[in-house]
């Protein structure tokens, strides 16, 4: 059992329960102060909260007892329904991996069980290095050294991707074409990170990141045997390559909640014009592509031009060092004994709690294989059928809400309803191939060879999609994840993990299930019409003009009101929510609860929905995490996700007799809604 730290209530629980400034509510205090010393102590230590009124703080009213008993596990930043359910699933996965890994059963070739078993054995046999390490690193480094010019160097980089799954300088990968959702697109970038660990954003924010990268480079070059006189200069040259690309990378594009609007088409001829030192089409072919596309896509053309600027003969030594470091970073645990100092400094595997480390590493590296085994063991068809019925109920409710939105024109309501009708729910787990016998070849003679085979296979499969149609049945999450997501091709993924209690319990009332999992699904459904995804048409293609201008202006008016509404909410009485940053998620929260409440007509059921919704978001965070989330998280804090939504729900006022002067009261003209 993981050790846990019990946080002082004054430091965490009260942060979640302090009434929101906008609403004017406050937690009731019943403890008396008998003397001056006690009063002085009370000024620095929070008085225990023993009662909260639903009219003043609905979130606190529902969750007080649970918050008081919650604990944040060691090494974690929060605790709540998502954390607790994921912990249950993680325990299942851990037990499953160990059971399969230690089994003597002869699993069928290529099955998920055979792969898990053999990878588990590989990990357990791994010590400080592998038998194949010396040869693998020697072969790769020799191949890099043999490059005589930029063209030869880039062909080696292409082969590193094809044979090892290692990206150097450029990333070329396939994904859904956001401009034509029925097909794959080929995306090209200069990479979002250096050696998979030093981000361009951090490099631009702080000199500390650049200095850290330089230190890493120096250690690496020393391990290669580079003489001390030139190590520092060569390490700086490697940093300068990264900085040249980072300086010309539009960080705001990488951080934008809707980066699709920055997508630029680049023809094959134009791409060959950007890269002057080598043939880009030949580079893609050397990566393993059997089909060379006529059109590529990029989010940042200037970044590609910056990559080209460093691909010159004068930087060839630094580029070779950079390529070697990229390979070493990806396979650092396997650095040969000749590079032991580097391996021990950056990549040593702890000796203690080895079994847990192996299972955690496998869970992180092989989610698809483990998800397949999890689905075999834990799929409950009755639950999935009930969730599917829930989805259709919610679709019907949302259809009516859109139809009754008189602030939109009739034509726009019909377009939105068409998009809703096209929406596809992907529930439970992906459909796995019946015959996977060819996967047996992925297992190598040792762990390094197995990982190389798997990474090369991922690279091959990515480029094999060039020219293919993109199936709307592709599931973007493994089944053992507690989450759900809407994708812009108009699909919602609902993994098995989120169909467990407290999200869904087939023995529980419909109202409670709809108030929990139902609001999550309706939240994702509402993303189809949020401030970002409203730009995608009924077929899932990015087209900001698919709706009439007048209706877009009406929609933007609602956006501004919602931004202002949420920006008035605070946590800890001081720190305001960023209504602009959280707009898309706030819209989805409002639309989700509005949709679920419309399913039910009885007062008792409506109360169950609201109370189940509030309980679902019961979350305990330490103060630092909560404040950091205000800056970066696109979701509002849990207490705001409940109270801000409920305070704009007209039924709430009637069901709980909320009147002007109560903490949860919002004047009717100041309430916001999605539809």
VEXPA-218465 format. One record per residue: z negated, x, y of N, C-alpha, C, CB in turn; residue in three letters. Coordinates in steps of 0.1 Angstrom, whole numbers, plus 5000, padded with zeros to 4 digits. Glycine has a CB too. Layout:
<loses>
ZXYZXYZXYZXYALA...
</loses>
This chain:
<loses>
500050084988500050005000500050095012498849905000UNK500950065022500950135034499650125042502150095042UNK499150235047497950225056498350145069497450365059UNK497450075074497649995086496650025097497649845082UNK497150005109496250025120496049895127496850125131UNK494749865129494349735136494349765151493049675130UNK495249705158495249715172494149635179496649685178UNK493549695190492649615198493349495204492049705209UNK492649385203493249265208493649275223492249145206UNK492849345231493149355245494449435247491949425252UNK494849515237496049595239497349535234495749725232UNK497149445224498449385219498449235218498649445205UNK497449175212497449035210497448965224496248985202UNK496649005233496548935246497848955254495448985254UNK498549065251499849085258500848975254500449225254UNK500648935242501548825237501048685242501648825222UNK499848675245499248545248499048515263497948525241UNK499148625271498948595285500048495290499148735293UNK499548405298500448295302501548345311499748185309UNK502748285311503848335319503648295333505148275314UNK503948395342503648365356504348245362504148495364UNK505648225358506348115362505647985359507748115357UNK505147975347504547855342503147835347504647845327UNK502447935352501147915358500047895348501147805367UNK500347895335499347875325498447995322499947825311UNK497247975316496448095313495648055300495548135325UNK495248155293494448135281493048095285494448265272UNK492547995278491147955281490148055276490947815274UNK489148075285488048165281486748095280487948275292UNK486048105269484748035268483548115267484847955255UNK483748255266482548345266481948355279482948475260UNK480548345280479848355293479448505296478648265293UNK479348535309478848665313477448655318479848725324UNK476548725311475048705314474548805324474348715301UNK475148915326474549015335475649105341473449095328UNK475249185351476149275358476849365348475449345369UNK476049425339476649525330477749455321475649585320UNK477549335317478449265309479749235317477849135303UNK479449195330480549165339481449285341480049115352UNK480749405342481549525344482449555332480649645347UNK481849535320482549565308483749465307481649545296UNK483549345311484549245310485749275319484049105314UNK485549355329486649395338487549485332486049455351UNK487149555321488049655315488449615301487349785315UNK487649525295487949475281488249325281486849505272UNK489349295275489749155275488749065267491149135268UNK488548945273487648845267488348775255487048745277UNK487748765244488448695233488948565236487548685221UNK490148525232490748395234490448315222492248405236UNK489848195224489448115213490247985213487948085213UNK490847945224491647815224492747825234490647705228UNK493847775231495047765240495547625239496047875236UNK495947575251496447435252497947435251495947365265UNK498447345243499947335241500647305254500347225231UNK499947245263500547205276500747325285499747105283UNK499847435282499847555291500647665285498447595294UNK500547685272501247795265501547755251500447925265UNK502747695248503047635235503047745225504347565236UNK503647865228503647975219502248015214504448095225UNK501348035224500048065221499247965213499248105233UNK499547835217498847725210499247725195499347585216UNK500447745192500947745178500447875170502447735177UNK500447985177500348115170498948185172501348205174UNK498048135179496848205182496148265169495848115189UNK495848175160495148225148495948335140494848105139UNK497248305139498048405132498048545139499448355129UNK498248535152498248665160496948735159498548635175UNK495848665158494548725157494348805144493448625159UNK495048765134494948825121496048925117494848715110UNK497048925125498249015123497849155125499448975131UNK498549245118498349395119499649465119497449445108UNK499749565127501049645128500849755119501349695143UNK501749765109501649875099501850005105502649845088UNK501250105098501450245103502850285104500650345093UNK503250345115504650385117505550275122505150435104UNK505050155123505850045128505450005143505649925119UNK506349935149506149895163505849755165507349935171UNK505949675154505749525156505449465142506949455162UNK505049335143504849265131505249115134503349275125UNK505849045125506248915127506948855115507148905139UNK507548745116508148675104509348765099508748545109UNK510148825107511248905102510649025095512148945114UNK509649095101509049215095508449175081507949275104UNK507649065081506949035069507848995058505948915072UNK508948925061509848885050510649005046510848775056UNK511049095055511749215051510849305042512249295063UNK509549305045508649385037508649335022507149375042UNK508649205020508749145007510049185000508648985008UNK511149185007512449215001512449364998513549185011UNK511849445007511849595005511049624992511249665017UNK509949554990509149574978510049544965507849494978UNK510749434966511649394955512649504953512349264958UNK513249554963514349654962513749784956514949684976UNK512649824961511949944956511749934941510649974964UNK511149824937510849804923512149794915510149664921UNK513149734920514449724913515149864911515449634921UNK515149944922515750074921515050164911515750144935UNK513650154911512850234902513150194888511350224905UNK513150064886513350004872514650044866513149854872UNK515750034875517050064870517250214868518150014880UNK516650294878516750434878516150504866516250494890UNK515050444861514250494850514650434837512750484853UNK515550344837515950274825516750364815516750144828UNK516550334802517350404792518650324788516550434780UNK518850204794519950124791521250184794519749984798UNK522250164786523650214789524350104797524350244775UNK524350114810524950024818526450034818524450034833UNK527149924820528649924820529150014831529149784821UNK530250084827530850184836531250114850532050254830UNK530750174861531150134874530350014879532550094874UNK529449964871528549854875527649904886527749794864UNK527049814894526149864904524849924898525649744913UNK524549874886523349934879523650074874522949844867UNK524850094869525150234865525150334877526550234858UNK525650284888525750374900524250394905526550314911UNK523450294906522050314910521350404901521350174911UNK521550384888520850474878521250614880521150424864UNK522550644880522950784881522650854894524450784878UNK522750774905522350834918520850864918522750734930UNK520050774913518650794912518350924904517950674905UNK519050944893518851064885519251184893519651054872UNK520451174900520851284909519751324919522151244916UNK519251224925518151254935516951324929517751134942UNK516551274917515351334911515651474905514951244899UNK516851504902517151634898517351734909518451634889UNK517551684921517751764933516451834937518351684944UNK516551964939515452044945515752094959515152164935UNK516052214960516352274974517852274976515752414975UNK518652284966520052294968520652244955520552434972UNK522052244954522752204942523552314937523652074945UNK523852304924524652414918526052434925524952384903UNK526552314931527852324937527752364952528552194935UNK526552374957526452394972527152524977524952404975UNK526952634970527552764975529052754976527052874966UNK529652694965531052694964531652594975531552654950UNK530952474976531452374985531452425000530552244984UNK530352485004530252535018531252655020528852575021UNK531252735010532152855011533652805012532052944999UNK534052715004535452665005535752595018535652564993UNK534852515023535052445035535152545047534052335038UNK534152635048534152725059535352825058532852815059UNK535752865047536952945045538252875050537152995031UNK538352745046539452665051539552655066539452525044UNK538352635072538352625087538752755093536852585091UNK538252865087538553005093539953035092537753105086UNK540652975082542053015080543052945090542552975066UNK542552855098543352785108543852885119542652665115UNK545152895121545652995130545852945144546953045125UNK545952815146546252755159545652615159547752755162UNK545852545170545252405172545852315162545452355186UNK547152315159547752225150547152245136549252255149UNK547052375132546452405119544952365118546552555115UNK544252385129542852345130542652195128542152385143UNK543552115135543351965134543751915120544251905145UNK544751985113545051945100543851965090546252025094UNK543052075093541852105085540851995088541252245089UNK540751955101539751845104540151715097539751825120UNK541451685096541951565089541551575075543451555091UNK541651685069541351705055539851695052541851835049UNK539051735062537551725061537151575060536851795073UNK537951495068537651355067538151295053538351275078UNK539351335049539851285037539051315025541351335035UNK538651445024537951495012536451485012538351635010UNK535851475024534451485025533851375034533951615031UNK534651295041534151185050533551245062533151105042UNK533851365066533351425078534251415090532951575075UNK533851355101534651345113534351455122534351205120UNK535451525127535351635137536251605148535751775130UNK535751595160536551575172537051435174537651675173UNK537651375164538251245165537851155154539751255166UNK537651025157537350925147538550835147536050845150UNK539050805135540150715133539750625121541550785129UNK539550495124539050405114539550265116537450395114UNK539550185106540050045107538949945108540950015094UNK539149845114538249735116539049605120537049765126UNK538349495120539049375125539749395139538049255125UNK540949355140541649365153541049255162543149355151UNK540349285172539649185181540749115189538649255190UNK541949165190542949095198543849005188543849195205UNK543749035176544448955165543648955153545949025163UNK542648855152541648865143542048855128540648755145UNK543248815126543748795112544248925106544848695111UNK544249035114544749165109543749275112546049195115UNK543949385105543149505108543749575120543149605096UNK542949645128543349735139542849875135542849685152UNK543549975141543250115139542650165152544450205134UNK541350205152540650235164540450395164539250165164UNK540650445176540550595178539550625189541950655181UNK538650715186537650755196537350905194536450665196UNK536650955205536251095204534851095197536151155218UNK534450985191533150985184532050955194532851125178UNK531050885189529850845198528750945197529350705193UNK528851045189527751145188528351275184526751095177UNK527551385186527851515182527051555169527651615193UNK527651595159527051625146526151505141526151745148UNK526551385145525851265140524451245145525851265125UNK524051335155522651315159522451335174521751415152UNK523351405181523151425195524151325202523451575199UNK523651225208524551125214525051175228523750995216UNK526251125231526851155244525951105255528251105245UNK525350985253524550935264523351025267524050795260UNK522651065257521551155259521951285265520751175246UNK523151335261523651465266523751455282524951505260UNK524251335286524451315300523151285308525451205303UNK522251225301520951185308520051305310520251085299UNK520051395301518951495302519451635297517751455293UNK519051735304519451875300518751905287519051975311UNK517651835284516851865272517751845260515651775271UNK518651745260519551725248520451835247520251585250UNK521051885258521951995257521252125252522652025271UNK520052145257519252265252518952255238518052275261UNK518652135233518352105219519552135210517851965217UNK520752095215521952115208522252265208523152045215UNK521952335219522252485219521352545209521952535233UNK520052505208519152565199519552545184517752505200UNK520052425182520652395168521752485165521052245167UNK522652505175523852585173523452735170524752575185UNK522452775178522052915176521452935161520952955186UNK520652845157520152855143521252855133519152745141UNK522252765135523352755126524152885126524252635130UNK524452935137525253065138524553175132525653095152UNK523253185134522453295128522553285112521053295133UNK522453155108522453135093523853175088522152985090UNK524953165096526253205092526453355092527353145101UNK525453425098525553565098526153625111526253615087UNK526353535121526953585134525953685140527253465143UNK526553795146525653895152524953845164526554015156UNK523753905166522853855177523453865191521553935176UNK524353965193524953985206525853865210525754115206UNK526453795201527353695205526853555201528753715198UNK525753545195525253415190525053315202523953425183UNK524353365213524053275224525353225231523153345234UNK526253315233527553275240528253175231528353405242UNK528353195218529153105210528352965209529253165196UNK527052975209526352845209526552765221524752875207UNK526652835233526952765246528352715246526752865257UNK529252785240530652735239530752605231531552845233UNK529952595220529952475213529352355221529152495200UNK528352385228527752285237528752235247526452335244UNK529552335253530552305263531552205258531152425269UNK531952225245532952135239532351985239533252175225UNK531151975235530451845235530351785249529151845228UNK529951875258529751825272531051785279529051935280UNK532151855276533451815281533851675277534551915277UNK533551645265533851505260532851405266533851495245UNK531551445266530551355271530751315286529151415269UNK531151415294531351395308532451295311531551525315UNK533451285302534551205303534451075294535851275301UNK533351045289533050925282532450825290532250955269UNK532950705291532450595299531250545291533450485302UNK530050585295528850545288528550395289527550615293UNK528950335300528750195302529650115292529150155317UNK530750165288531550095278530850095265532950165276UNK530250205261529450215249528250115249529050355246UNK527750095260526550015261526849865264525550065272UNK528049835268528349695272528249605260529849695277UNK527649485263527449385253528749325248526549275258UNK529849345256531149285252532249395254531549155260UNK532149505247533149615249534549585246532749735240UNK534749465240536149425236537049425248536149295229UNK536549385260537349375272537949505276536549315283UNK537449615270537949745274538949805264536749845275UNK539249725254540249775244541649795250540349665232UNK542149905247543549935252544449965241543450055262UNK545649915241546649945231547350075234547649825229UNK547450165224548150285227549150305215547150405227UNK550450315219551450325209551450465202552850305215UNK552050475191552050605184552750715193552850595170UNK553750675200554450775209553450815220555750715215UNK552750715226551750745236550650835231551250625242UNK550250815219549150895213549651035211548750835199UNK550851055207551351195206551551255220552751195199UNK551651175230551751225244550351265249552251125253UNK549251195244547951235248547551365242546951125244UNK547851385229547451505222548651605222546951475208UNK548551705229549651795232549751915222549651845245UNK548651945215548552065207548852035192547252125208UNK549051915188549351885174549951745174547951885166UNK550551715162551251585160550251485155552451605150UNK549951385163548851295160549251215147548551195171UNK550551175146550951095134550751175121552351055135UNK551051305122550851395110549351405107551451535112UNK548551415118547051415116546551295109546451425130UNK547051175112546551055106547051055091547050935113UNK548251105089548751115075547851215067550251155075UNK547551325073546651425066545251365063546551545074UNK544851275071543551205069543551125056543151125081UNK544751085051544851005039545550875041543450985034UNK546050855053546750725055548050725049546850695071UNK548350615041549750605035550650535045549650525022UNK550150465054550950395064550550445078550750235063UNK551550485086551250525099551450415109552150655103UNK550450365116550550255125551450275137549150205130UNK552050175142552850185154551950175167553950075154UNK550750105165549850085176548450115172549949935181UNK547750185181546350215179545550145190546150375180UNK544250145189543350085199542250185203542749955194UNK541950185215540850275220540050195231541350405225UNK538750225232537950175242537950265255536550145238UNK538350385253538150485264539250595263536750555263UNK540350565269541550655269541150795275542750595276UNK540350795286539950915292539151005283539150885305UNK538450945274537751025264538651105255536750935255UNK539751035251540751105242541451215250541750995237UNK541651195262542251295271541351415272542651245285UNK540051395272539051495273539051575260537651445276UNK539151505249539151575236540451675236539251475224UNK541551625241542751705241542551825250543951625247UNK541751815261541551925270540852045264540751875282UNK539952015254539252125247539952175235537852075243UNK541052105231541852155220542852255225542452035212UNK542452375228543352475233543052605226543252495248UNK543952695225543852815217542652905222545152895218UNK542352895235541252975240539852935234541252975255UNK539852815230538552755224538552755209538252615230UNK539552825203539652805188538452855180540852885183UNK537852965184536553005178535452905179536153145183UNK535252855191534252755193534552625186534052725208UNK535752595185536152465177535852485162537652435180UNK536152605157535852635143534352625141536452765139UNK533552685150532152675148531652535149531452755159UNK532252455158531952315159532252235146532752255171UNK533352265140533752195128532852225116535152235124UNK532452355115531552395105530152335107531352555105UNK529752325119528452265122528452115119528052285137UNK529652045121529751905118529651885103531151855123UNK530251975095530051965081528651985076531052055073UNK528052095082526652125078525652015082526252255085UNK525951945093525051845098525151725088525451795112UNK526251695083526351585073525751615060527851535072UNK525851735056525451775042524351885043526551835034UNK523451865053522451965056521451995045521751935068UNK521051895038520151905027520652005016519751775020UNK521952025016522552105005523052245010523752034999UNK522552285022522952415027522552525016522252455040UNK523452615013523152705002522052805006524352794999UNK521552874996520352964998520753075008519953024985UNK521953105010522353205020522053155034523853245019UNK521853025036521552955048520152895048522652855053UNK519252945040517952885037517152865049517152975027UNK517152965059516352945071516752825079516553075080UNK518052795080518552685087518152555079520152685088UNK518352555066517952445058516452405059518352465043UNK515652505058514252485059513752435073513452615056UNK514452475083514152445097514552295100514752535107UNK515652255095516252125100516352025088517552145106UNK516452065076516751975066515851975053518151995061UNK514752035054513952045042513451905038512752135044UNK513451875025513051745020511551765016513851705007UNK510651675022509251685019508951675004508451575026UNK507951744999507551744985506651624982506951874981UNK505951574991504951464989505651334989503851464999UNK505151244981505651104980507151104978505351024993UNK507551184969509051204966509751084962509251314956UNK509051004953509650884947510050784958508750814937UNK509050764968509350674979510450724988508050654987UNK510450854990511550914998512850894992511251065001UNK512950914979514250894972514750744973514150934957UNK513850654971514150514972514550474986512950424967UNK513850524996514250495010515550555013513150555019UNK515850675009517150735011518250665005517150885006UNK518050614992519050544985519350404992518650514971UNK518250344997518350215004519250225016517050155007UNK519050345023519750365036521150405033519050475044UNK521450485023522750535021523650445013522650665013UNK523150355005523950274996523650124997523850324982UNK523650065009523249925010524149835002523249885024UNK525449865001526349774994526049764979527849814997UNK525949884973525649884959524349824956525650034954UNK523249854964521949794961521949644964520949864970UNK522749604974522849464977523449384966523649444990UNK524449444959525149384948524049364936526249474943UNK523249464934522249444923521249344927521549584920UNK520849344940519849244945520349104943519449274960UNK521649084947522248944946522248904931523648944951UNK522448994922522448954908521148904903522849074899UNK520048964909518748924904518148814911517849044906UNK518448794924517648694932518448584938517048774943UNK519748564935520448454940519848324934521948464936UNK519648224943519148094940520147994945517748064946UNK520947944936522047854939521647734946522947824927UNK520447674942519947554948519647574963518747504941UNK519047694966518747724980520047744988517847854980UNK520947814982522247834990522947704992523147934982UNK522947614983523547484985522847404996523547404972UNK521547414996520747345006521047405020519247345003UNK521147535021521547605033522947565038521347755032UNK523847555029525147515032525247375038526147515020UNK524447285032524347145037523747145051523447055028UNK522747235053522147245067523147285077520947345066UNK524047385073525047435082525947325087525847545075UNK526347235077527247125081526547025090527847065068UNK525246995087524546915096524546965110523146895091UNK524347095112524247155125525647165131523747305123UNK526647185124528047175129528247035135529047215118UNK527846935128528146795132527346765145527646695122UNK526046815146525246795158525846865170523846855155UNK526246995168526847065178528247005183527147215174UNK528946945174530246875177529946765187530846825164UNK528846685184528546575193528046625206527446495186UNK527246735207526746785219527946835228525846905217UNK528946895222530046935230530846815235531047025222UNK530946715226531746595230531046525241531846505218UNK529746535243528946465253528746545266527646415248UNK529346665266529146755278530146715289529346905274UNK529746615296530646555306530946655318530046435312UNK530246765319530546855329531746945326529346955331UNK532346925314533546985310534646885309533347055296UNK535846935311537046835310537246805295538346905315UNK537946695293538146645279538946745271538846505279UNK539946805277540746905271539947025266541846955279UNK539047075274538147185270537247145259537447245283UNK536647025260535746985249536446985236535146845252UNK537746945236538546945224538847085219539846865226UNK539047175228539247315224538047375218539747405236UNK536847345224535647405219535247335205534447375229UNK535547215204535347145191536247195180535546995192UNK537447235184538347295174537847435170539747315181UNK537247515179536647635175535547615166536247715188UNK534747515169533547485160534047445146532747375167UNK535147365146535647315133536147435125536747215135UNK536747535131537247655124536147755120538247725133UNK534947735125533847825121533647825106532547785129UNK533447955101533247965087531848025085534348055080UNK531047965075529748015072529848105059528747895069UNK529348225060529348315048527848325044529948455052UNK527548255033526148235030525748315017525848085028UNK524648385017524148445005524548585004524548364993UNK525648614997526048744993527648754993525448794980UNK528148874995529648884993530048844979530149024997UNK531348814977531848794964532248934958533148704964UNK531648974948531849114942532949114932530549164936UNK533649224931534749234921534149234907535549364923UNK534849164898534349154884534549284877535149044877UNK535549364880535749484873535649604883537149484866UNK534649684882534449794891534449924883533149784899UNK535049924872534950044863535450174869535750014850UNK536350164879536850284885535750354894538050254894UNK534650274897533650334905532850444897532650224910UNK532950434884532150534876532550674880532350514861UNK533750694885534150834888533550884901535650834890UNK532750804908532150844920530950934917531650724928UNK530350924905529251004901529651144898528450944890UNK529151244905529551384903528551454894529651454916UNK528751584893527851674885526551694890528551804882UNK526351674904525051684910525051594922524751824914UNK523951584930523851494941524851524952522451504947UNK525151654955526051684965527451634962526151834968UNK527851654950529251604946529351454946529551654932UNK528251384942528251244942528351194957526951184936UNK527651244966527651204980529051234986526551274988UNK529651354982530951384987531951284982531351524983UNK531851244969532851154963532651014970532551134948UNK531450974973531250844979531750834993529750804978UNK531450945001531950955015533450955015531251075022UNK534051035006535551045006536150905003535951154997UNK535450834993535950704989535850605001535150654977UNK534850615009534750525021535850555031533350545028UNK536150685033537150725042538550675037537250875043UNK538750685024540050645018540150495019540150675003UNK539150415017539250275017539450225032537950205012UNK538850295041539050255055540550265059538150335065UNK541150375056542550395061543450325052542850545060UNK543050285040543950205031544250065037543350185017UNK543450025047543549885053544649885064542249835058UNK545150005067546250005078547349915074546750145081UNK547649815083548749725080548349595072549849795073UNK547049595068546649475060546149365069545449525051UNK546149245062545549125069544049145067546048995063UNK543249095077541849095077541248965072541249135091UNK540548965061540048835055538848785063539748855040UNK538748655065537648605072536448585062537948465078UNK536648625049535648625039534848755039536148595026UNK535248855047534448975047533048955053535249085055UNK532049005045530748985049530249115055529848935037UNK529649105067529249235074527849275072529449215088UNK527149205063525749245061525449235046524749145068UNK524649325040524249315026523249195024523649445021UNK523149145012522349025010520849045012522548974997UNK520349165011518949195012518449225026518549305002UNK519049165036518649185050518149055055519849245058UNK517049065063516548945070517148945084514948955071UNK518348875084519048865097520148765095519549005101UNK520848745106522048655106522948705118521748505106UNK524248685117525048725128526348635129525448865127UNK526748625142528048565145529048675148527948455157UNK530248665142531248765145532348695152531748835132UNK533048775160534048715169535248655162534548815179UNK535448685149536548615142536048475138536948695130UNK534948425144534448295142533848265128535648195144UNK533048365124532348355112530848375114532848455101UNK529948315106528548345107528148395093527748215111UNK527448505093526948565081525448525080527148715080UNK525048465068523648425066523248485053523548265066UNK522748605053522348675041521248605033521948825044UNK521148635020520148575012518748605017520248634998UNK518548725023517248765028516548665037517248895034UNK517348605045516848515056516648365050517648515068UNK516948345038516748215032515448205024517848185022UNK514548305026513248305020512248245030512748445016UNK511048205026509948165035509548275044508748105027UNK509148255056508948125063510248065069507948135073UNK511348125067512648075072513147955065513748185072UNK512947955052513447835044512647825032514947845041UNK512147705029511447675016511947545011509847675019UNK512547535000513247414995512147304992513947444982UNK510847344991509847244989509247195002508747304981UNK509747245013509147205026510047095032509147335036UNK509447035042510246925049511446975056509346855059UNK512446885057513746925064513446975078514646805064UNK512546905085512246935099511747075101511246835105UNK510847115091510247245092511347355089509047265082UNK512147325079513247425076514247435087513947385063UNK514647315093515547325104514947385116516047175108UNK513647375118512947435130512947585128511547385131UNK512947635116512947775113514347835111512047805101UNK514847835098516147885096517247805103516447875081UNK517047675105518047595112518247645126517647455112UNK517247675133517347725147518047865147516047735154UNK517847945136518548075136520048055134517948165124UNK520347965125521847935122522447875135521947845110UNK521747775141522347715153522347805164521447595157UNK521447905165521548015175522848095173520248105173UNK523148135160524348205158525548125161524348255143UNK525547995158526647905161526847895176526347755155UNK525747895183525847885198526448015204524447865204UNK526348125196527048245201528548235202526648365192UNK529048135195530548115196530948075210530948005186UNK529948025217530147975231529248035241529947825231UNK528748165238527848225247528648295258526948325240UNK527948375267528648435278529648545274527648495287UNK529548595262530548695258531548635249529848805250UNK531148565238532048515228532948395233531348475216UNK532548335244533348225250534748275253532748165262UNK534948415254536248475257537148475245536048605263UNK536648435233537448445221537848295218536648505209UNK539148285215539748145213539348095199541248155214UNK539847975196539547905183539947985171540147765183UNK540848075172541348155161540548295160542848185162UNK539648315170538948435170539548555177538648475156UNK540548525185541248635192540648645207542748605193UNK540548765212540048785225541148735235539748935228UNK540748635243541748575253540948505263542748475246UNK540448575274539648515284540248395291539248615294UNK541548375290542248265297542448145288543448315303UNK541848135276542148025267541647895272541648065253UNK540647905281540047775287540547765301538547785286UNK540647645306541147615320540147675330541247465322UNK540647725341539847795351538747705356540747835362UNK538947575358537847495364536747485354538447355367UNK536947475342535847475332535147605331536447435318UNK535947715332535247845332534347865344536347965332UNK534747815355533847815367532647735365534647775379UNK532747615359531647535356530647605346532047395350UNK531247675336530447745327529747865333531347795315UNK530447935342529848045349528647995358530848125357UNK528847875363527747815371526447805363528147685377UNK526647755350525547745341524947875338525947675328UNK525747975337525348115334524348165345526548205333UNK524748145358523948195369522648115369524748165382UNK522647985367521347915366520447965355521647765365UNK521047995344520248045332519748185335521048045319UNK520548275341520048405345518848395354521148485352UNK518948305365517848295374516548235367518248195386UNK516748135359515648075351514848175343516147965342UNK515548255335514848345327514348465335515848405316UNK514948505346514448615353513048595360515448655364UNK512648465360511348435366510248445356511348295372UNK510548465343509548475333509048615332510048425319UNK507848635329507248765328506448775315506348795340UNK506148905311505048935302504049015309505649005289UNK502849005304501749085310501549045325501949235308UNK501948925329501848875342502648955353500348875346UNK503349065349503949145359505349175356503149285360UNK505749205344507049255341508049145338506949355328UNK509049145346510049035345511149055334510749015358UNK511548945328512648945319513948975327512748815311UNK514849045321516149075328517148955324516749215324UNK517248855332518048735329519548765326517848635339UNK520048875333521448905331521648975318521948995343UNK520849075315520949145302520749055290519949265302UNK519848955291519548875279520348735279518048845279UNK521248725288521948595290522548545277523048605301UNK523348625270523948575258523048525248524848685252UNK521948595246520948555236520148435241519948675233UNK519848425254519148315259520048185257518848335274UNK521248195260522248085258522148035243523648125262UNK522148135234522148105220520848035216522348225212UNK519648085222518448015219518347875224517248095226UNK518847855236518847715242519747625234519347725256UNK520947675231521847595223521347565209523247655223UNK520747665203520247645189519247545188519747775184UNK518247545197517147445196517647305200515947485205UNK518547305210519147175214519947115203520047205226UNK520647195195521347145184520447095173522247255178UNK519447165169518547125159517746995163517547235155UNK517346995175516546875180517446745179516046895194UNK518746765181519646645180519846595166520946685186UNK519446675156519646625142518646515139519446745133UNK517446525145516346435142516146335153515046515139UNK515646215148515346105158513846075159516145985154UNK513146095148511746065148510846155155511246045134UNK509846115162508946195170508146295161507946115178UNK507746255150507046345141507946465136506446275128UNK509146425133510146535129510446625141511446465124UNK510546575152510846655164509746755167511146575176UNK508446705165507346795167507346905156506046715166UNK507646865144507746965134508747075137508046905120UNK509847035142510947125146510347225156512147055151UNK509847175167509347265178508247355173508847185189UNK507347305165506147385160506647495150505147295154UNK507647455141508147545132508947655139509047475122UNK509647625150510347725158509447815164511247645168UNK508347765170507347855177506747945167506347775184UNK506447895155505747985145506648085140505247895133UNK507948055139508948155134508948285143510348095133UNK508748265156508848375165507448445168509448335178UNK506448405161505148475162505348625160504148415152UNK505048705170505348845169504248925176506748875176UNK503849025170502849115176503449255179501549135167UNK503449295191504049425195503049505203505349405203UNK503149645202502249715211502949715225502149865206UNK502149745235502649735248503849815252501549765258UNK503849935247504950035250506249975244504750175244UNK506249925232507449865225507949745233507149825211UNK506949665238507349545245507949575258506049455248UNK507449675265508049715278509449785276507049815285UNK509549865266510849925263511949825260510750025252UNK511449715253512449605249512949535262511749515240UNK512049525272512449455284513649525291511249445294UNK513649665289514749745295516049745287514249885297UNK515949735274517049765265517449645256516849885257UNK516549565252516849465242517549345249515549415236UNK518649295243519349185248518649055245520849185243UNK517649055237516848935234515648935243516348935219UNK515248815247513948805255512748825246513948655262UNK511648855251510448865243510148735236509148905252UNK509448745224509248635216508548515223508348675204UNK507548545231506848435238507748365248505648495246UNK508748435253509748375262510748295255510448485271UNK511148355243512148285235511648145231512448365222UNK510248135230509648005226509447915239508348025219UNK508647965248508147885259509347855269507047955267UNK510247945272511347915281512247805275512148045284UNK512447815262513347715256512647575255513747755242UNK511347575251510647455249510447385263509247475242UNK510247465273510047405286511247345292509547515296UNK512447365286513647305291514047195281514747405292UNK513247165272513447055262512846925266513047095248UNK513546825270512946705276512046635266514046605280UNK512346645253511546575243510146635243512146595229UNK509946765246508646835246507746765255508846975250UNK508146725267507246665277506646535272508046645290UNK507546455265507046335260506146355248508246245256UNK506546435239505746455226504446515228506546545217UNK504246595239502946665241502346625254503146815241UNK502846515260502246465273502146565284500946395270UNK503146645286503146755296503446695309504046865292UNK502646725319502746665333502846785343501546565336UNK503246745355503246845366501846895368503746775379UNK501747025369500447095370500047165357499346995373UNK500647125346500447195333501247325333500847105321UNK500747425326501347555325502747555321500547645317UNK503147465311504447465306505447375314504447405291UNK504947315324505747215332506847295340504947135341UNK508047245339509147285347509847155353510247365339UNK510047155366510647035372511947005366510747055387UNK512346875364513546845357514846915363513746695357UNK514846925376516046985383516147135380515946955398UNK515047195376515047345374515147375359513747395379UNK515247275350515447305336516847345333515047185327UNK517047425323518447465319518747415305518647615321UNK520047405302520447365289521747435286520447215287UNK522147435273523447495270524547385272523447535255UNK524247265268525347165269524947055279525547105255UNK
</loses>
